[in-house]
Amino acid sequence: MKRSLAGYSLILFGVSAVLLVVITVFESSLTGLSAAAERILTFLLLILPAVIGALFGILSLSHKEKQPWLALSGVVLNTLFALFHLMIILFAG
């Protein structure tokens, strides 16, 4: 069975959310990391999957796959998630 790009988009949003919970739970073990290493870790584990998920949603919309609401929700959720964590990295450090 072929999966849709919109499905992959929502799966990547779920992966990003799970990684956020994992990072939050194990935050005390990250105290030895430098600020730059924490930013890189946040970028790789939280922002990058959300950006890829948003791109999958956009591709799903451009290919006119079934259920465009699924692709649109993937784009919106992934974009908001990525932008929120990007603003944290840029402004809060």
Protein Blocks (a to p, Z undefined) as FASTA:
>chain_A
ZZdfklmmmmmmmmmmmmmmmmmmmmmmmmmpcfklmmmmmmmmmmmmmmmmmmmmmmmm
mnopghkllmmmmmmmmmmmmmmmmmmmmmnZZ
